[in-house]
Amino acid sequence: MNSLRNNIQHFQNRINELSVDISLRGAEILRKVSQSRTFKAIADQRGDVPGWVLVVLMTTGLVTAIWTIAAPRLTAILRNSLDSMNGIR
């Protein structure tokens, strides 16, 4: 029974050593990646905020226009399909 406890303790210690080793390797990889030219080039991109605002506003306008035109027909289609489902009962 004592040897079983020793084996378990040995495995627990080995697992702890391996997890520390994996953590250290991961930290080293992250450090190398964060110092790479590619990562720095990507991180420096701030984006085009006015462009994105314009895209969002235009999309909102298009959806609103299409919805205004199509709303009566979509409402009729939905109402008809719900009425036909009530008739199944």
C-alpha positions in Angstrom: 0.0 0.0 0.0 2.9 2.3 0.8 4.4 1.7 -2.7 1.1 2.7 -4.3 1.1 6.0 -2.4 4.7 6.6 -3.5 3.7 5.9 -7.1 0.7 8.2 -6.9 2.9 10.9 -5.3 5.5 10.4 -8.1 2.8 10.8 -10.8 1.4 13.9 -9.1 4.9 15.5 -8.9 5.6 14.6 -12.6 2.2 16.1 -13.7 3.1 19.3 -11.8 6.5 19.4 -13.4 5.0 18.9 -16.8 2.3 21.5 -16.3 4.9 24.1 -15.2 7.1 23.1 -18.3 4.1 23.5 -20.6 3.2 26.9 -19.1 6.8 28.1 -19.5 6.9 27.0 -23.1 3.6 28.6 -23.8 4.8 31.9 -22.3 8.0 31.7 -24.4 6.0 31.1 -27.6 3.7 34.0 -26.8 6.7 36.3 -26.2 8.2 35.3 -29.5 5.0 35.8 -31.4 4.4 39.2 -29.8 7.8 40.3 -30.8 7.5 39.1 -34.4 7.2 41.7 -37.3 3.9 40.2 -38.5 2.2 40.5 -35.1 3.4 44.1 -34.7 2.2 44.9 -38.2 -1.3 43.4 -37.5 -1.4 45.1 -34.0 -0.7 48.5 -35.6 -3.8 48.4 -37.8 -6.3 50.7 -36.2 -9.0 50.3 -38.8 -11.0 52.9 -40.6 -13.6 54.0 -38.1 -15.5 56.5 -40.3 -15.6 53.8 -43.0 -17.2 51.3 -40.6 -19.7 53.9 -39.4 -20.7 54.6 -43.0 -21.1 50.9 -43.7 -23.3 50.5 -40.6 -25.4 53.5 -41.4 -25.9 52.4 -45.1 -26.8 48.9 -44.0 -29.3 50.2 -41.5 -30.8 52.5 -44.2 -31.1 49.7 -46.7 -32.7 47.3 -44.2 -35.2 50.0 -43.1 -36.1 50.8 -46.7 -36.6 47.2 -47.7 -38.5 46.5 -44.5 -40.8 49.5 -45.1 -41.6 48.2 -48.6 -41.9 44.5 -47.7 -43.6 44.8 -44.3 -47.2 44.6 -45.4 -46.6 41.5 -47.6 -44.5 39.8 -44.9 -47.2 40.5 -42.4 -49.8 38.9 -44.7 -47.6 35.9 -45.3 -47.1 35.4 -41.6 -50.7 35.9 -40.7 -51.8 33.4 -43.5 -49.4 30.7 -42.3 -50.4 31.1 -38.7 -54.1 31.0 -39.6 -53.5 27.8 -41.6 -51.7 26.3 -38.6 -54.7 27.1 -36.4 -56.9 25.3 -38.9 -54.9 22.0 -38.5 -56.0 21.6 -34.9 
